[in-house]
């Protein structure tokens, strides 16, 4: 096979087709804004549950099907929250979300150390 034949066989890598249709673009924007608003609600409830001192050391990763992911900055904090305070935090956050009129209920919290990808 010569160079000309090889260049004809090359196909662009799979990925999003450009340009995006207006409907697809709008759906992706609405989805992103919605997830940011949801994350903000959970972040506020988390800050209330853990208190000011710890709030700057934890962040919400995401929420899906009742499971909330929380990222923590250190192993000692991970041990404290996972081992001793997970249920207290879950209940406090659910109370805050309910009080603020949000229908999301947390059934489980998963903690993870920041930057490691490990739970």
The 8 nearest C-alpha neighbors of each residue, nearest first, counted from 0:
[[1, 4, 5, 2, 3, 6, 8, 7],
 [0, 2, 4, 3, 5, 6, 7, 8],
 [3, 1, 5, 4, 6, 0, 7, 8],
 [4, 2, 6, 5, 1, 7, 0, 8],
 [3, 5, 7, 6, 1, 2, 0, 8],
 [6, 4, 2, 8, 7, 3, 1, 9],
 [5, 7, 3, 9, 8, 4, 2, 10],
 [6, 8, 4, 5, 9, 3, 10, 2],
 [9, 7, 5, 6, 10, 4, 3, 11],
 [10, 8, 6, 7, 5, 11, 12, 4],
 [9, 11, 8, 12, 7, 13, 6, 5],
 [10, 12, 13, 9, 14, 8, 16, 7],
 [11, 13, 10, 14, 9, 15, 16, 8],
 [14, 12, 11, 15, 16, 10, 17, 9],
 [15, 13, 16, 12, 11, 17, 19, 10],
 [16, 14, 17, 13, 19, 18, 12, 23],
 [17, 15, 18, 14, 19, 13, 20, 12],
 [18, 16, 19, 15, 20, 14, 24, 23],
 [17, 19, 16, 20, 15, 21, 24, 23],
 [20, 18, 17, 24, 21, 16, 23, 15],
 [19, 21, 23, 22, 24, 18, 17, 25],
 [20, 22, 24, 23, 25, 19, 26, 18],
 [23, 21, 25, 24, 20, 26, 19, 27],
 [24, 22, 26, 20, 25, 21, 27, 19],
 [23, 25, 21, 27, 22, 26, 19, 28],
 [24, 26, 28, 22, 23, 27, 21, 29],
 [27, 25, 23, 29, 28, 24, 30, 22],
 [26, 28, 30, 24, 25, 29, 31, 23],
 [27, 29, 25, 31, 30, 26, 32, 24],
 [30, 28, 32, 26, 31, 27, 33, 25],
 [29, 31, 27, 33, 28, 32, 26, 34],
 [32, 30, 28, 34, 33, 29, 27, 35],
 [33, 31, 35, 29, 34, 30, 28, 36],
 [34, 32, 36, 30, 31, 35, 29, 37],
 [33, 35, 37, 31, 36, 32, 38, 30],
 [36, 34, 38, 32, 37, 33, 39, 31],
 [37, 35, 39, 33, 34, 38, 32, 40],
 [38, 36, 34, 40, 39, 35, 33, 41],
 [39, 37, 35, 41, 36, 40, 42, 34],
 [38, 40, 42, 36, 37, 41, 35, 43],
 [41, 39, 37, 43, 42, 38, 44, 36],
 [40, 42, 44, 38, 39, 43, 45, 37],
 [43, 41, 39, 45, 44, 40, 59, 38],
 [44, 42, 46, 40, 41, 45, 39, 47],
 [43, 45, 41, 92, 47, 42, 46, 95],
 [46, 44, 48, 42, 47, 43, 41, 92],
 [47, 45, 54, 43, 48, 49, 44, 50],
 [46, 48, 44, 45, 50, 49, 43, 51],
 [47, 49, 45, 46, 88, 91, 50, 92],
 [50, 48, 46, 47, 53, 54, 45, 88],
 [51, 49, 47, 46, 52, 48, 53, 54],
 [50, 52, 54, 53, 46, 49, 55, 47],
 [51, 53, 50, 54, 55, 49, 56, 46],
 [52, 54, 56, 55, 51, 50, 49, 57],
 [55, 53, 46, 51, 56, 57, 52, 50],
 [54, 56, 53, 57, 52, 51, 58, 46],
 [57, 55, 53, 54, 72, 71, 58, 52],
 [58, 56, 71, 70, 54, 55, 72, 69],
 [59, 57, 70, 69, 60, 42, 71, 56],
 [58, 60, 69, 61, 42, 68, 70, 38],
 [61, 59, 68, 69, 70, 58, 62, 67],
 [62, 60, 68, 59, 67, 38, 63, 69],
 [61, 63, 67, 66, 68, 65, 64, 60],
 [62, 64, 66, 65, 67, 61, 68, 105],
 [63, 65, 66, 62, 105, 67, 106, 104],
 [64, 66, 105, 106, 63, 104, 107, 67],
 [67, 65, 107, 63, 62, 64, 108, 106],
 [68, 66, 62, 108, 61, 109, 107, 69],
 [67, 69, 109, 60, 61, 108, 110, 59],
 [70, 68, 59, 110, 60, 58, 109, 111],
 [69, 71, 111, 58, 113, 57, 112, 110],
 [72, 70, 57, 112, 113, 73, 56, 111],
 [73, 71, 113, 56, 112, 57, 70, 76],
 [74, 72, 76, 75, 71, 112, 77, 113],
 [73, 75, 77, 76, 78, 112, 72, 71],
 [76, 74, 78, 77, 73, 79, 80, 72],
 [75, 77, 79, 73, 78, 74, 80, 71],
 [76, 78, 74, 80, 75, 79, 81, 71],
 [79, 77, 75, 81, 76, 82, 80, 74],
 [80, 78, 76, 82, 83, 77, 81, 75],
 [81, 79, 84, 77, 85, 78, 83, 82],
 [82, 80, 85, 78, 79, 77, 83, 84],
 [83, 81, 79, 78, 80, 84, 85, 77],
 [82, 84, 79, 80, 81, 85, 78, 86],
 [83, 85, 80, 87, 86, 88, 81, 82],
 [86, 84, 88, 81, 87, 80, 89, 83],
 [85, 87, 89, 88, 84, 90, 83, 108],
 [86, 88, 84, 90, 89, 85, 91, 48],
 [89, 87, 91, 85, 86, 48, 90, 92],
 [90, 88, 86, 92, 87, 91, 85, 93],
 [89, 91, 93, 87, 92, 88, 86, 94],
 [92, 90, 88, 94, 93, 48, 89, 87],
 [91, 93, 95, 44, 89, 94, 90, 88],
 [92, 94, 96, 90, 95, 91, 104, 97],
 [93, 95, 91, 97, 92, 96, 98, 90],
 [96, 94, 92, 98, 93, 97, 44, 99],
 [97, 95, 93, 99, 101, 98, 94, 92],
 [96, 98, 100, 94, 99, 95, 101, 93],
 [99, 97, 95, 100, 96, 94, 101, 93],
 [100, 98, 96, 97, 101, 95, 94, 40],
 [101, 99, 97, 98, 96, 102, 95, 103],
 [102, 100, 96, 97, 103, 99, 98, 104],
 [101, 103, 104, 100, 97, 96, 99, 93],
 [104, 102, 101, 105, 96, 65, 93, 97],
 [105, 103, 93, 65, 106, 102, 96, 97],
 [104, 106, 65, 107, 66, 93, 89, 67],
 [105, 107, 65, 66, 104, 108, 89, 67],
 [108, 106, 66, 105, 67, 65, 109, 89],
 [109, 107, 67, 66, 68, 110, 85, 89],
 [108, 110, 68, 69, 67, 107, 111, 118],
 [111, 109, 69, 70, 118, 68, 108, 81],
 [110, 112, 118, 70, 117, 71, 69, 113],
 [111, 113, 71, 70, 72, 115, 73, 117],
 [114, 112, 72, 70, 71, 115, 111, 116],
 [113, 115, 116, 112, 117, 72, 111, 70],
 [116, 114, 117, 113, 112, 111, 118, 70],
 [115, 117, 114, 118, 111, 112, 113, 70],
 [118, 116, 115, 111, 112, 113, 114, 110],
 [117, 111, 110, 112, 116, 109, 115, 70]]
